[in-house]
């Protein structure tokens, strides 16, 4: 099961990088969201047990992030139709899981307001972040306490909101114009290793200065994780089905965002019917992948 959790963590890591995707909704998709929230909140009670559960997921997520910053982003840009159709399938594949959660309580019409709220929240935050370029890099090195403060805030802000199912940490970084800074720093890890192996220590030193930005970002991320995880743990414990009414709206919004941001822009006059066949094919593959991974684990 630890290997499977590493694979799930890998997918979560990919979702953390791709704009519009949500690491938390992918955690829901692969059946890890509630166990992760519980593990974070119960960490002090049984640290060794929680570490055994969290470590393979964390390792998979780190590998997924590193893989995404180079390979997945390239695939998404080079083959946007099949790539984003697959992501769309992954998101749509969660609907049977959400339906099971919704059936746990008697339906009341006001619950649909939670669905509408989740839908509008995600669309609003996404469009708010769409005005900032993904390639914009505000900081290239950690050179002052002010830089460190910016990165602590970026980590706390993006990760705290990202824990809410459906909210994309990447989009939140775009809202505060730090997406390029953070993922440039992550991407420099691979470059740093490459320069060290090549013996190019001047280039390695420059890359290391950029990589240092990750340190205060992680500190902020930990603060945000602890604070919001407690809130989500309480809500899931006392209002689980109501939370998933909101998540339903998030999933619907995420589906629209993936279509508008990834698939629709790639459909040009040069697009052939063979290109369009990728859409239903990859959506089905994504749905099947979600169904396979939808095996909730316990801590």
Buried (B, 14 or more C-beta within 10 A) or exposed (E): EEEBBBBBBBBBBBBBBBBBBBBBBBBBBBBBBBBBBBBBBBBEEEEEEBEEBBBBBBBBBBBBBBBBBBEBBEBBEEBBBBBBBBBBBBBBBBBEBBEEBBEEBEEEEEBEEBBBBBBEBBBEBBEEBBEBEEEEBBBBBBEEEEBBEBBBBBBBBBBBBBBBBBBBBBBBBBBBBBBBBBBBBBBBBBBBEBBBEEEEEEBBEBBBBBBBBBBBBBBBBBBBBBEBBEEBBEBBEEBEBBBBBBBBBBBBBBBBBBBBBBBEEBEEEEEEEEBBEBBEBBBBBBBEBBBEBBEEBEB
